Structures are given as structure tokens and as C-alpha cells.
Amino acid sequence: MKYINVGKERIRFDYVGSEEYEHVLCCLQCGYEFRVLLNRPSFSCSLCGNLNSIKEVSSFKVIGCIEPHRVSQTA
Ligand SMILES: [Zn+2]
């Protein structure tokens, strides 16, 4: 599975995780990438205003899921 660690976060690409986590979405109208919590009923692209319901994410592409990066070893 592809992922990158960014600070205390881990971004899993092409992955839809728990709705309690933020996800990175890409607006298919303008290409703008932004974060959104999937437990919201609806959301819109802050760049072009493209609006969509979370139940039918057709105007947006899910880039990945942002999970807290749990460090198993003490630093
Ligand atoms: Zn947009």
C-alpha cells in the first residue's frame, strides 16, 4: 500500500478509511486538492465552489486518507 508520512500524519493514497479521518480530495473541475472530513453531509471546493454530497462523490477524486501516524518505537 502506498503511503507517505508527514510529521504526525500518514497519508494513504487511493484509500478511503474511517470517516473520522480527514481525506484528501481532488476537485475534478479545477484540480484543486483539499482536505475534508468524510463525516460531513456535504462539502464544496473552496476554489471553484464545486458542491457535492458525500454520498455521491462523483465530482471529486479521493486522493487518500490522512491517518494519525502512530510511532511504535520511542524516539
Ligand atoms: Zn474546484
N, CA, C, O and the ligand as a Tripos MOL2 file, in Angstrom:
@<TRIPOS>MOLECULE
protein
  301   299    76     0     0
PROTEIN
NO_CHARGES

@<TRIPOS>ATOM
      1 N           0.8420   -1.2010    0.0000 N.3       1 MET1
      2 CA          0.0000    0.0000    0.0000 C.3       1 MET1
      3 C           0.8750    1.2480    0.0000 C.2       1 MET1
      4 O           1.8230    1.3510    0.7790 O.2       1 MET1
      5 N           0.5550    2.1820   -0.8670 N.am      2 LYS2
      6 CA          1.3520    3.3980   -0.9630 C.3       2 LYS2
      7 C           0.9570    4.3840    0.1290 C.2       2 LYS2
      8 O          -0.2260    4.6550    0.3350 O.2       2 LYS2
      9 N           1.9410    4.9100    0.8170 N.am      3 TYR3
     10 CA          1.6590    5.9660    1.7840 C.3       3 TYR3
     11 C           2.9200    6.7850    2.0220 C.2       3 TYR3
     12 O           4.0330    6.3330    1.7550 O.2       3 TYR3
     13 N           2.7270    7.9860    2.5250 N.am      4 ILE4
     14 CA          3.8510    8.7930    2.9710 C.3       4 ILE4
     15 C           3.5570    9.2910    4.3690 C.2       4 ILE4
     16 O           2.4010    9.5140    4.7270 O.2       4 ILE4
     17 N           4.5970    9.4640    5.1520 N.am      5 ASN5
     18 CA          4.4610   10.0230    6.4800 C.3       5 ASN5
     19 C           4.8190   11.5020    6.4400 C.2       5 ASN5
     20 O           5.8870   11.8870    5.9650 O.2       5 ASN5
     21 N           3.9090   12.3160    6.9440 N.am      6 VAL6
     22 CA          4.1500   13.7510    7.0040 C.3       6 VAL6
     23 C           3.9820   14.1750    8.4610 C.2       6 VAL6
     24 O           2.8620   14.3310    8.9480 O.2       6 VAL6
     25 N           5.0920   14.3570    9.1380 N.am      7 GLY7
     26 CA          5.0220   14.7170   10.5490 C.3       7 GLY7
     27 C           4.3220   13.6290   11.3380 C.2       7 GLY7
     28 O           4.7580   12.4780   11.3500 O.2       7 GLY7
     29 N           3.2260   14.0030   12.0010 N.am      8 LYS8
     30 CA          2.4830   13.0320   12.8010 C.3       8 LYS8
     31 C           1.3370   12.4220   12.0110 C.2       8 LYS8
     32 O           0.4840   11.7320   12.5680 O.2       8 LYS8
     33 N           1.3240   12.6840   10.7010 N.am      9 GLU9
     34 CA          0.2450   12.1610    9.8760 C.3       9 GLU9
     35 C           0.7810   11.1890    8.8380 C.2       9 GLU9
     36 O           1.9280   11.2730    8.4000 O.2       9 GLU9
     37 N          -0.0760   10.2830    8.4710 N.am     10 ARG10
     38 CA          0.2560    9.3500    7.3980 C.3      10 ARG10
     39 C          -0.8370    9.4550    6.3410 C.2      10 ARG10
     40 O          -2.0250    9.3370    6.6380 O.2      10 ARG10
     41 N          -0.4160    9.6770    5.1190 N.am     11 ILE11
     42 CA         -1.3800    9.7690    4.0290 C.3      11 ILE11
     43 C          -1.3310    8.4830    3.2180 C.2      11 ILE11
     44 O          -0.3140    8.1600    2.6040 O.2      11 ILE11
     45 N          -2.4260    7.7650    3.2230 N.am     12 ARG12
     46 CA         -2.5420    6.5600    2.4110 C.3      12 ARG12
     47 C          -3.2020    6.9350    1.0950 C.2      12 ARG12
     48 O          -4.3040    7.4840    1.0800 O.2      12 ARG12
     49 N          -2.5360    6.6420    0.0030 N.am     13 PHE13
     50 CA         -3.0650    7.0240   -1.2940 C.3      13 PHE13
     51 C          -4.0550    5.9880   -1.8170 C.2      13 PHE13
     52 O          -3.9520    4.7960   -1.5300 O.2      13 PHE13
     53 N          -5.0130    6.4840   -2.5930 N.am     14 ASP14
     54 CA         -6.0440    5.6310   -3.2060 C.3      14 ASP14
     55 C          -6.7180    4.7630   -2.1530 C.2      14 ASP14
     56 O          -6.9390    3.5680   -2.3490 O.2      14 ASP14
     57 N          -7.0390    5.4010   -1.0290 N.am     15 TYR15
     58 CA         -7.5970    4.6440    0.0770 C.3      15 TYR15
     59 C          -8.6600    5.4720    0.7840 C.2      15 TYR15
     60 O          -8.4420    6.6440    1.0940 O.2      15 TYR15
     61 N          -9.8050    4.8610    1.0360 N.am     16 VAL16
     62 CA        -10.8500    5.5200    1.8050 C.3      16 VAL16
     63 C         -10.9380    4.8350    3.1490 C.2      16 VAL16
     64 O         -11.2920    3.6590    3.2420 O.2      16 VAL16
     65 N         -10.6140    5.5770    4.1840 N.am     17 GLY17
     66 CA        -10.5960    4.9990    5.5240 C.3      17 GLY17
     67 C         -11.8250    5.4040    6.3160 C.2      17 GLY17
     68 O         -12.8730    5.7280    5.7580 O.2      17 GLY17
     69 N         -11.6700    5.3780    7.6190 N.am     18 SER18
     70 CA        -12.7650    5.7470    8.5020 C.3      18 SER18
     71 C         -13.1580    7.1940    8.2720 C.2      18 SER18
     72 O         -12.3110    8.0440    7.9970 O.2      18 SER18
     73 N         -14.4550    7.4680    8.3880 N.am     19 GLU19
     74 CA        -14.9250    8.8260    8.1190 C.3      19 GLU19
     75 C         -14.5350    9.7930    9.2280 C.2      19 GLU19
     76 O         -14.7600   10.9970    9.1050 O.2      19 GLU19
     77 N         -13.9660    9.2910   10.2880 N.am     20 GLU20
     78 CA        -13.4890   10.1920   11.3390 C.3      20 GLU20
     79 C         -12.1610   10.8370   10.9380 C.2      20 GLU20
     80 O         -11.7080   11.7900   11.5720 O.2      20 GLU20
     81 N         -11.5490   10.3110    9.8850 N.am     21 TYR21
     82 CA        -10.2830   10.8640    9.4280 C.3      21 TYR21
     83 C         -10.5100   11.8340    8.2830 C.2      21 TYR21
     84 O         -11.4630   11.7130    7.5130 O.2      21 TYR21
     85 N          -9.6070   12.7970    8.1950 N.am     22 GLU22
     86 CA         -9.6410   13.6800    7.0480 C.3      22 GLU22
     87 C          -9.1640   12.9240    5.8110 C.2      22 GLU22
     88 O          -8.3250   12.0270    5.8960 O.2      22 GLU22
     89 N          -9.7130   13.3050    4.6710 N.am     23 HIS23
     90 CA         -9.2780   12.7370    3.4130 C.3      23 HIS23
     91 C          -8.8460   13.8530    2.4780 C.2      23 HIS23
     92 O          -9.3370   14.9790    2.5640 O.2      23 HIS23
     93 N          -7.9400   13.5330    1.6040 N.am     24 VAL24
     94 CA         -7.5300   14.4890    0.5870 C.3      24 VAL24
     95 C          -8.3350   14.2200   -0.6740 C.2      24 VAL24
     96 O          -8.2850   13.1300   -1.2420 O.2      24 VAL24
     97 N          -9.0720   15.2300   -1.0980 N.am     25 LEU25
     98 CA         -9.8670   15.1050   -2.3070 C.3      25 LEU25
     99 C          -9.3340   16.0380   -3.3720 C.2      25 LEU25
    100 O          -8.7750   17.0920   -3.0680 O.2      25 LEU25
    101 N          -9.5080   15.6470   -4.6200 N.am     26 CYS26
    102 CA         -9.1160   16.4860   -5.7420 C.3      26 CYS26
    103 C         -10.3780   16.8390   -6.5300 C.2      26 CYS26
    104 O         -11.1170   15.9580   -6.9680 O.2      26 CYS26
    105 N         -10.6090   18.1310   -6.7020 N.am     27 CYS27
    106 CA        -11.7560   18.5980   -7.4730 C.3      27 CYS27
    107 C         -11.5200   18.3090   -8.9460 C.2      27 CYS27
    108 O         -10.5070   18.7100   -9.5200 O.2      27 CYS27
    109 N         -12.4840   17.5990   -9.5540 N.am     28 LEU28
    110 CA        -12.3080   17.2330  -10.9570 C.3      28 LEU28
    111 C         -12.5980   18.4020  -11.8970 C.2      28 LEU28
    112 O         -12.3010   18.3320  -13.0900 O.2      28 LEU28
    113 N         -13.1730   19.4680  -11.3610 N.am     29 GLN29
    114 CA        -13.4550   20.6340  -12.2110 C.3      29 GLN29
    115 C         -12.2290   21.5230  -12.3590 C.2      29 GLN29
    116 O         -11.9450   22.0200  -13.4490 O.2      29 GLN29
    117 N         -11.5030   21.7250  -11.2630 N.am     30 CYS30
    118 CA        -10.3990   22.6800  -11.3270 C.3      30 CYS30
    119 C          -9.0700   22.0820  -10.8720 C.2      30 CYS30
    120 O          -8.0290   22.7300  -10.9880 O.2      30 CYS30
    121 N          -9.0950   20.8570  -10.3560 N.am     31 GLY31
    122 CA         -7.8570   20.2100   -9.9710 C.3      31 GLY31
    123 C          -7.3450   20.5970   -8.6010 C.2      31 GLY31
    124 O          -6.2550   20.1830   -8.2050 O.2      31 GLY31
    125 N          -8.1200   21.3880   -7.8710 N.am     32 TYR32
    126 CA         -7.7020   21.8240   -6.5460 C.3      32 TYR32
    127 C          -7.7780   20.6670   -5.5590 C.2      32 TYR32
    128 O          -8.7620   19.9280   -5.5290 O.2      32 TYR32
    129 N          -6.7290   20.5160   -4.7510 N.am     33 GLU33
    130 CA         -6.7080   19.4640   -3.7460 C.3      33 GLU33
    131 C          -6.9270   20.0640   -2.3710 C.2      33 GLU33
    132 O          -6.3340   21.0870   -2.0300 O.2      33 GLU33
    133 N          -7.7710   19.4310   -1.5900 N.am     34 PHE34
    134 CA         -8.0760   19.9580   -0.2650 C.3      34 PHE34
    135 C          -8.4530   18.8100    0.6640 C.2      34 PHE34
    136 O          -8.7420   17.6930    0.2360 O.2      34 PHE34
    137 N          -8.4370   19.1340    1.9510 N.am     35 ARG35
    138 CA         -8.7800   18.1460    2.9680 C.3      35 ARG35
    139 C         -10.2280   18.3110    3.4040 C.2      35 ARG35
    140 O         -10.7420   19.4270    3.4810 O.2      35 ARG35
    141 N         -10.8690   17.2060    3.6850 N.am     36 VAL36
    142 CA        -12.2350   17.2750    4.1850 C.3      36 VAL36
    143 C         -12.5130   16.0430    5.0490 C.2      36 VAL36
    144 O         -12.0000   14.9540    4.7930 O.2      36 VAL36
    145 N         -13.3350   16.2450    6.0710 N.am     37 LEU37
    146 CA        -13.7820   15.1160    6.8760 C.3      37 LEU37
    147 C         -14.9540   14.4520    6.1620 C.2      37 LEU37
    148 O         -15.8950   15.1310    5.7510 O.2      37 LEU37
    149 N         -14.9060   13.1470    6.0130 N.am     38 LEU38
    150 CA        -15.9470   12.4570    5.2670 C.3      38 LEU38
    151 C         -17.2370   12.2970    6.0630 C.2      38 LEU38
    152 O         -18.2270   11.7980    5.5260 O.2      38 LEU38
    153 N         -17.2510   12.7060    7.3280 N.am     39 ASN39
    154 CA        -18.5000   12.6020    8.0860 C.3      39 ASN39
    155 C         -19.3600   13.8560    7.9380 C.2      39 ASN39
    156 O         -20.4020   13.9830    8.5800 O.2      39 ASN39
    157 N         -18.9150   14.7750    7.0890 N.am     40 ARG40
    158 CA        -19.7450   15.9360    6.8020 C.3      40 ARG40
    159 C         -20.7800   15.5630    5.7460 C.2      40 ARG40
    160 O         -20.4820   14.7700    4.8530 O.2      40 ARG40
    161 N         -21.9940   16.1200    5.8290 N.am     41 PRO41
    162 CA        -23.0440   15.7520    4.8790 C.3      41 PRO41
    163 C         -22.7380   16.2110    3.4580 C.2      41 PRO41
    164 O         -23.1180   15.5500    2.4920 O.2      41 PRO41
    165 N         -22.0580   17.3340    3.3330 N.am     42 SER42
    166 CA        -21.7090   17.8070    2.0030 C.3      42 SER42
    167 C         -20.4980   18.7160    2.1200 C.2      42 SER42
    168 O         -20.1450   19.1550    3.2140 O.2      42 SER42
    169 N         -19.8770   18.9900    1.0140 N.am     43 PHE43
    170 CA        -18.7110   19.8500    1.0100 C.3      43 PHE43
    171 C         -18.5890   20.4880   -0.3590 C.2      43 PHE43
    172 O         -19.2150   20.0590   -1.3290 O.2      43 PHE43
    173 N         -17.7740   21.5150   -0.4120 N.am     44 SER44
    174 CA        -17.5850   22.1810   -1.6990 C.3      44 SER44
    175 C         -16.1230   22.5400   -1.8710 C.2      44 SER44
    176 O         -15.3960   22.7240   -0.8940 O.2      44 SER44
    177 N         -15.7030   22.6370   -3.1150 N.am     45 CYS45
    178 CA        -14.3570   23.0590   -3.4340 C.3      45 CYS45
    179 C         -14.2290   24.5440   -3.1140 C.2      45 CYS45
    180 O         -15.0270   25.3560   -3.5800 O.2      45 CYS45
    181 N         -13.2320   24.8920   -2.3250 N.am     46 SER46
    182 CA        -13.1040   26.2820   -1.9090 C.3      46 SER46
    183 C         -12.5230   27.1420   -3.0190 C.2      46 SER46
    184 O         -12.4720   28.3650   -2.8870 O.2      46 SER46
    185 N         -12.0900   26.5340   -4.0960 N.am     47 LEU47
    186 CA        -11.5190   27.3060   -5.1930 C.3      47 LEU47
    187 C         -12.5770   27.6450   -6.2420 C.2      47 LEU47
    188 O         -12.6970   28.8030   -6.6420 O.2      47 LEU47
    189 N         -13.3400   26.6560   -6.6900 N.am     48 CYS48
    190 CA        -14.3090   26.9120   -7.7630 C.3      48 CYS48
    191 C         -15.7440   26.7740   -7.2720 C.2      48 CYS48
    192 O         -16.6750   27.0530   -8.0280 O.2      48 CYS48
    193 N         -15.9480   26.3480   -6.0200 N.am     49 GLY49
    194 CA        -17.3030   26.2740   -5.4890 C.3      49 GLY49
    195 C         -18.0450   25.0160   -5.8760 C.2      49 GLY49
    196 O         -19.2310   24.8810   -5.5770 O.2      49 GLY49
    197 N         -17.3760   24.1030   -6.5300 N.am     50 ASN50
    198 CA        -17.9700   22.8260   -6.9090 C.3      50 ASN50
    199 C         -18.5240   22.1250   -5.6660 C.2      50 ASN50
    200 O         -17.7760   21.8200   -4.7370 O.2      50 ASN50
    201 N         -19.8310   21.8720   -5.6490 N.am     51 LEU51
    202 CA        -20.5040   21.3380   -4.4640 C.3      51 LEU51
    203 C         -20.8770   19.8840   -4.6950 C.2      51 LEU51
    204 O         -21.2800   19.4900   -5.7900 O.2      51 LEU51
    205 N         -20.7310   19.0920   -3.6310 N.am     52 ASN52
    206 CA        -21.1000   17.7030   -3.7750 C.3      52 ASN52
    207 C         -21.5470   17.1190   -2.4480 C.2      52 ASN52
    208 O         -21.1050   17.5480   -1.3820 O.2      52 ASN52
    209 N         -22.4220   16.1420   -2.5310 N.am     53 SER53
    210 CA        -22.8120   15.3910   -1.3600 C.3      53 SER53
    211 C         -21.7860   14.2860   -1.1210 C.2      53 SER53
    212 O         -21.2100   13.7430   -2.0640 O.2      53 SER53
    213 N         -21.5690   13.9650    0.1390 N.am     54 ILE54
    214 CA        -20.5680   12.9610    0.4690 C.3      54 ILE54
    215 C         -21.0220   11.5790    0.0050 C.2      54 ILE54
    216 O         -20.2030   10.6730   -0.1530 O.2      54 ILE54
    217 N         -22.3170   11.4190   -0.2130 N.am     55 LYS55
    218 CA        -22.8430   10.1080   -0.5930 C.3      55 LYS55
    219 C         -22.5520    9.7910   -2.0510 C.2      55 LYS55
    220 O         -22.4950    8.6260   -2.4450 O.2      55 LYS55
    221 N         -22.3720   10.8160   -2.8330 N.am     56 GLU56
    222 CA        -22.0980   10.6070   -4.2510 C.3      56 GLU56
    223 C         -20.9150   11.4670   -4.6650 C.2      56 GLU56
    224 O         -21.0640   12.5440   -5.2410 O.2      56 GLU56
    225 N         -19.7650   10.9640   -4.3560 N.am     57 VAL57
    226 CA        -18.5500   11.7200   -4.6330 C.3      57 VAL57
    227 C         -18.1460   11.4810   -6.0800 C.2      57 VAL57
    228 O         -17.2320   10.7110   -6.3740 O.2      57 VAL57
    229 N         -18.8470   12.1590   -6.9690 N.am     58 SER58
    230 CA        -18.5760   11.9780   -8.3910 C.3      58 SER58
    231 C         -17.7930   13.1480   -8.9690 C.2      58 SER58
    232 O         -17.1180   13.0070   -9.9890 O.2      58 SER58
    233 N         -17.8830   14.2950   -8.3220 N.am     59 SER59
    234 CA        -17.1830   15.4760   -8.8300 C.3      59 SER59
    235 C         -15.8060   15.6140   -8.2130 C.2      59 SER59
    236 O         -15.0540   16.5340   -8.5340 O.2      59 SER59
    237 N         -15.4850   14.6800   -7.3160 N.am     60 PHE60
    238 CA        -14.2010   14.7370   -6.6440 C.3      60 PHE60
    239 C         -13.5250   13.3770   -6.6910 C.2      60 PHE60
    240 O         -14.1870   12.3390   -6.6820 O.2      60 PHE60
    241 N         -12.2040   13.3960   -6.7430 N.am     61 LYS61
    242 CA        -11.4490   12.1570   -6.7030 C.3      61 LYS61
    243 C         -10.7860   12.0440   -5.3290 C.2      61 LYS61
    244 O         -10.1780   12.9970   -4.8400 O.2      61 LYS61
    245 N         -10.9100   10.8770   -4.7230 N.am     62 VAL62
    246 CA        -10.2670   10.6660   -3.4340 C.3      62 VAL62
    247 C          -8.7840   10.3760   -3.6530 C.2      62 VAL62
    248 O          -8.4170    9.3510   -4.2300 O.2      62 VAL62
    249 N          -7.9430   11.2860   -3.1880 N.am     63 ILE63
    250 CA         -6.5040   11.0990   -3.3220 C.3      63 ILE63
    251 C          -6.0020   10.1280   -2.2660 C.2      63 ILE63
    252 O          -5.1970    9.2420   -2.5520 O.2      63 ILE63
    253 N          -6.4850   10.3050   -1.0480 N.am     64 GLY64
    254 CA         -6.0370    9.4240    0.0080 C.3      64 GLY64
    255 C          -6.6560    9.7610    1.3440 C.2      64 GLY64
    256 O          -7.4040   10.7290    1.4830 O.2      64 GLY64
    257 N          -6.3290    8.9410    2.3200 N.am     65 CYS65
    258 CA         -6.8420    9.0940    3.6780 C.3      65 CYS65
    259 C          -5.6990    9.5640    4.5740 C.2      65 CYS65
    260 O          -4.5820    9.0520    4.4940 O.2      65 CYS65
    261 N          -5.9890   10.5410    5.4240 N.am     66 ILE66
    262 CA         -4.9840   11.0450    6.3520 C.3      66 ILE66
    263 C          -5.2250   10.4210    7.7230 C.2      66 ILE66
    264 O          -6.2220   10.7080    8.3860 O.2      66 ILE66
    265 N          -4.3050    9.5750    8.1300 N.am     67 GLU67
    266 CA         -4.4200    8.9250    9.4210 C.3      67 GLU67
    267 C          -3.3520    9.4690   10.3550 C.2      67 GLU67
    268 O          -2.2920    9.9050    9.9060 O.2      67 GLU67
    269 N          -3.6280    9.4450   11.6500 N.am     68 PRO68
    270 CA         -2.5650    9.7980   12.5910 C.3      68 PRO68
    271 C          -1.4430    8.7800   12.4890 C.2      68 PRO68
    272 O          -1.6850    7.5730   12.4610 O.2      68 PRO68
    273 N          -0.2280    9.2720   12.4340 N.am     69 HIS69
    274 CA          0.9110    8.3970   12.3010 C.3      69 HIS69
    275 C           1.3460    7.9210   13.6740 C.2      69 HIS69
    276 O           1.9340    8.6710   14.4530 O.2      69 HIS69
    277 N           1.0510    6.6760   13.9520 N.am     70 ARG70
    278 CA          1.3880    6.1310   15.2590 C.3      70 ARG70
    279 C           2.8150    5.6050   15.2310 C.2      70 ARG70
    280 O           3.1500    4.7000   14.4670 O.2      70 ARG70
    281 N           3.6190    6.1750   16.0550 N.am     71 VAL71
    282 CA          5.0080    5.7530   16.1290 C.3      71 VAL71
    283 C           5.1120    4.6170   17.1440 C.2      71 VAL71
    284 O           4.8170    4.7870   18.3270 O.2      71 VAL71
    285 N           5.5380    3.4590   16.6540 N.am     72 SER72
    286 CA          5.5460    2.2790   17.5240 C.3      72 SER72
    287 C           6.7720    2.2500   18.4230 C.2      72 SER72
    288 O           6.7550    1.6440   19.4950 O.2      72 SER72
    289 N           7.8380    2.9120   17.9780 N.am     73 GLN73
    290 CA          9.0430    2.9070   18.7940 C.3      73 GLN73
    291 C           9.2240    4.2690   19.4450 C.2      73 GLN73
    292 O           8.8820    5.3000   18.8670 O.2      73 GLN73
    293 N           9.7550    4.2570   20.6300 N.am     74 THR74
    294 CA         10.0150    5.5280   21.3100 C.3      74 THR74
    295 C          11.2050    6.2270   20.6550 C.2      74 THR74
    296 O          12.2620    5.6320   20.4440 O.2      74 THR74
    297 N          11.0050    7.4740   20.3490 N.am     75 ALA75
    298 CA         12.0320    8.2110   19.6390 C.3      75 ALA75
    299 C          13.2160    8.5490   20.5520 C.2      75 ALA75
    300 O          14.1780    9.1740   20.1090 O.2      75 ALA75
    301 ZN        -12.7980   23.0750   -7.7760 Zn       76 ZN76
@<TRIPOS>BOND
     1     1     2 1
     2     2     3 1
     3     3     4 2
     4     3     5 am
     5     5     6 1
     6     6     7 1
     7     7     8 2
     8     7     9 am
     9     9    10 1
    10    10    11 1
    11    11    12 2
    12    11    13 am
    13    13    14 1
    14    14    15 1
    15    15    16 2
    16    15    17 am
    17    17    18 1
    18    18    19 1
    19    19    20 2
    20    19    21 am
    21    21    22 1
    22    22    23 1
    23    23    24 2
    24    23    25 am
    25    25    26 1
    26    26    27 1
    27    27    28 2
    28    27    29 am
    29    29    30 1
    30    30    31 1
    31    31    32 2
    32    31    33 am
    33    33    34 1
    34    34    35 1
    35    35    36 2
    36    35    37 am
    37    37    38 1
    38    38    39 1
    39    39    40 2
    40    39    41 am
    41    41    42 1
    42    42    43 1
    43    43    44 2
    44    43    45 am
    45    45    46 1
    46    46    47 1
    47    47    48 2
    48    47    49 am
    49    49    50 1
    50    50    51 1
    51    51    52 2
    52    51    53 am
    53    53    54 1
    54    54    55 1
    55    55    56 2
    56    55    57 am
    57    57    58 1
    58    58    59 1
    59    59    60 2
    60    59    61 am
    61    61    62 1
    62    62    63 1
    63    63    64 2
    64    63    65 am
    65    65    66 1
    66    66    67 1
    67    67    68 2
    68    67    69 am
    69    69    70 1
    70    70    71 1
    71    71    72 2
    72    71    73 am
    73    73    74 1
    74    74    75 1
    75    75    76 2
    76    75    77 am
    77    77    78 1
    78    78    79 1
    79    79    80 2
    80    79    81 am
    81    81    82 1
    82    82    83 1
    83    83    84 2
    84    83    85 am
    85    85    86 1
    86    86    87 1
    87    87    88 2
    88    87    89 am
    89    89    90 1
    90    90    91 1
    91    91    92 2
    92    91    93 am
    93    93    94 1
    94    94    95 1
    95    95    96 2
    96    95    97 am
    97    97    98 1
    98    98    99 1
    99    99   100 2
   100    99   101 am
   101   101   102 1
   102   102   103 1
   103   103   104 2
   104   103   105 am
   105   105   106 1
   106   106   107 1
   107   107   108 2
   108   107   109 am
   109   109   110 1
   110   110   111 1
   111   111   112 2
   112   111   113 am
   113   113   114 1
   114   114   115 1
   115   115   116 2
   116   115   117 am
   117   117   118 1
   118   118   119 1
   119   119   120 2
   120   119   121 am
   121   121   122 1
   122   122   123 1
   123   123   124 2
   124   123   125 am
   125   125   126 1
   126   126   127 1
   127   127   128 2
   128   127   129 am
   129   129   130 1
   130   130   131 1
   131   131   132 2
   132   131   133 am
   133   133   134 1
   134   134   135 1
   135   135   136 2
   136   135   137 am
   137   137   138 1
   138   138   139 1
   139   139   140 2
   140   139   141 am
   141   141   142 1
   142   142   143 1
   143   143   144 2
   144   143   145 am
   145   145   146 1
   146   146   147 1
   147   147   148 2
   148   147   149 am
   149   149   150 1
   150   150   151 1
   151   151   152 2
   152   151   153 am
   153   153   154 1
   154   154   155 1
   155   155   156 2
   156   155   157 am
   157   157   158 1
   158   158   159 1
   159   159   160 2
   160   159   161 am
   161   161   162 1
   162   162   163 1
   163   163   164 2
   164   163   165 am
   165   165   166 1
   166   166   167 1
   167   167   168 2
   168   167   169 am
   169   169   170 1
   170   170   171 1
   171   171   172 2
   172   171   173 am
   173   173   174 1
   174   174   175 1
   175   175   176 2
   176   175   177 am
   177   177   178 1
   178   178   179 1
   179   179   180 2
   180   179   181 am
   181   181   182 1
   182   182   183 1
   183   183   184 2
   184   183   185 am
   185   185   186 1
   186   186   187 1
   187   187   188 2
   188   187   189 am
   189   189   190 1
   190   190   191 1
   191   191   192 2
   192   191   193 am
   193   193   194 1
   194   194   195 1
   195   195   196 2
   196   195   197 am
   197   197   198 1
   198   198   199 1
   199   199   200 2
   200   199   201 am
   201   201   202 1
   202   202   203 1
   203   203   204 2
   204   203   205 am
   205   205   206 1
   206   206   207 1
   207   207   208 2
   208   207   209 am
   209   209   210 1
   210   210   211 1
   211   211   212 2
   212   211   213 am
   213   213   214 1
   214   214   215 1
   215   215   216 2
   216   215   217 am
   217   217   218 1
   218   218   219 1
   219   219   220 2
   220   219   221 am
   221   221   222 1
   222   222   223 1
   223   223   224 2
   224   223   225 am
   225   225   226 1
   226   226   227 1
   227   227   228 2
   228   227   229 am
   229   229   230 1
   230   230   231 1
   231   231   232 2
   232   231   233 am
   233   233   234 1
   234   234   235 1
   235   235   236 2
   236   235   237 am
   237   237   238 1
   238   238   239 1
   239   239   240 2
   240   239   241 am
   241   241   242 1
   242   242   243 1
   243   243   244 2
   244   243   245 am
   245   245   246 1
   246   246   247 1
   247   247   248 2
   248   247   249 am
   249   249   250 1
   250   250   251 1
   251   251   252 2
   252   251   253 am
   253   253   254 1
   254   254   255 1
   255   255   256 2
   256   255   257 am
   257   257   258 1
   258   258   259 1
   259   259   260 2
   260   259   261 am
   261   261   262 1
   262   262   263 1
   263   263   264 2
   264   263   265 am
   265   265   266 1
   266   266   267 1
   267   267   268 2
   268   267   269 am
   269   269   270 1
   270   270   271 1
   271   271   272 2
   272   271   273 am
   273   273   274 1
   274   274   275 1
   275   275   276 2
   276   275   277 am
   277   277   278 1
   278   278   279 1
   279   279   280 2
   280   279   281 am
   281   281   282 1
   282   282   283 1
   283   283   284 2
   284   283   285 am
   285   285   286 1
   286   286   287 1
   287   287   288 2
   288   287   289 am
   289   289   290 1
   290   290   291 1
   291   291   292 2
   292   291   293 am
   293   293   294 1
   294   294   295 1
   295   295   296 2
   296   295   297 am
   297   297   298 1
   298   298   299 1
   299   299   300 2
@<TRIPOS>SUBSTRUCTURE
     1 MET1         2 RESIDUE 1 A MET
     2 LYS2         6 RESIDUE 1 A LYS
     3 TYR3        10 RESIDUE 1 A TYR
     4 ILE4        14 RESIDUE 1 A ILE
     5 ASN5        18 RESIDUE 1 A ASN
     6 VAL6        22 RESIDUE 1 A VAL
     7 GLY7        26 RESIDUE 1 A GLY
     8 LYS8        30 RESIDUE 1 A LYS
     9 GLU9        34 RESIDUE 1 A GLU
    10 ARG10       38 RESIDUE 1 A ARG
    11 ILE11       42 RESIDUE 1 A ILE
    12 ARG12       46 RESIDUE 1 A ARG
    13 PHE13       50 RESIDUE 1 A PHE
    14 ASP14       54 RESIDUE 1 A ASP
    15 TYR15       58 RESIDUE 1 A TYR
    16 VAL16       62 RESIDUE 1 A VAL
    17 GLY17       66 RESIDUE 1 A GLY
    18 SER18       70 RESIDUE 1 A SER
    19 GLU19       74 RESIDUE 1 A GLU
    20 GLU20       78 RESIDUE 1 A GLU
    21 TYR21       82 RESIDUE 1 A TYR
    22 GLU22       86 RESIDUE 1 A GLU
    23 HIS23       90 RESIDUE 1 A HIS
    24 VAL24       94 RESIDUE 1 A VAL
    25 LEU25       98 RESIDUE 1 A LEU
    26 CYS26      102 RESIDUE 1 A CYS
    27 CYS27      106 RESIDUE 1 A CYS
    28 LEU28      110 RESIDUE 1 A LEU
    29 GLN29      114 RESIDUE 1 A GLN
    30 CYS30      118 RESIDUE 1 A CYS
    31 GLY31      122 RESIDUE 1 A GLY
    32 TYR32      126 RESIDUE 1 A TYR
    33 GLU33      130 RESIDUE 1 A GLU
    34 PHE34      134 RESIDUE 1 A PHE
    35 ARG35      138 RESIDUE 1 A ARG
    36 VAL36      142 RESIDUE 1 A VAL
    37 LEU37      146 RESIDUE 1 A LEU
    38 LEU38      150 RESIDUE 1 A LEU
    39 ASN39      154 RESIDUE 1 A ASN
    40 ARG40      158 RESIDUE 1 A ARG
    41 PRO41      162 RESIDUE 1 A PRO
    42 SER42      166 RESIDUE 1 A SER
    43 PHE43      170 RESIDUE 1 A PHE
    44 SER44      174 RESIDUE 1 A SER
    45 CYS45      178 RESIDUE 1 A CYS
    46 SER46      182 RESIDUE 1 A SER
    47 LEU47      186 RESIDUE 1 A LEU
    48 CYS48      190 RESIDUE 1 A CYS
    49 GLY49      194 RESIDUE 1 A GLY
    50 ASN50      198 RESIDUE 1 A ASN
    51 LEU51      202 RESIDUE 1 A LEU
    52 ASN52      206 RESIDUE 1 A ASN
    53 SER53      210 RESIDUE 1 A SER
    54 ILE54      214 RESIDUE 1 A ILE
    55 LYS55      218 RESIDUE 1 A LYS
    56 GLU56      222 RESIDUE 1 A GLU
    57 VAL57      226 RESIDUE 1 A VAL
    58 SER58      230 RESIDUE 1 A SER
    59 SER59      234 RESIDUE 1 A SER
    60 PHE60      238 RESIDUE 1 A PHE
    61 LYS61      242 RESIDUE 1 A LYS
    62 VAL62      246 RESIDUE 1 A VAL
    63 ILE63      250 RESIDUE 1 A ILE
    64 GLY64      254 RESIDUE 1 A GLY
    65 CYS65      258 RESIDUE 1 A CYS
    66 ILE66      262 RESIDUE 1 A ILE
    67 GLU67      266 RESIDUE 1 A GLU
    68 PRO68      270 RESIDUE 1 A PRO
    69 HIS69      274 RESIDUE 1 A HIS
    70 ARG70      278 RESIDUE 1 A ARG
    71 VAL71      282 RESIDUE 1 A VAL
    72 SER72      286 RESIDUE 1 A SER
    73 GLN73      290 RESIDUE 1 A GLN
    74 THR74      294 RESIDUE 1 A THR
    75 ALA75      298 RESIDUE 1 A ALA
    76 ZN76       301 GROUP 0 **** ****
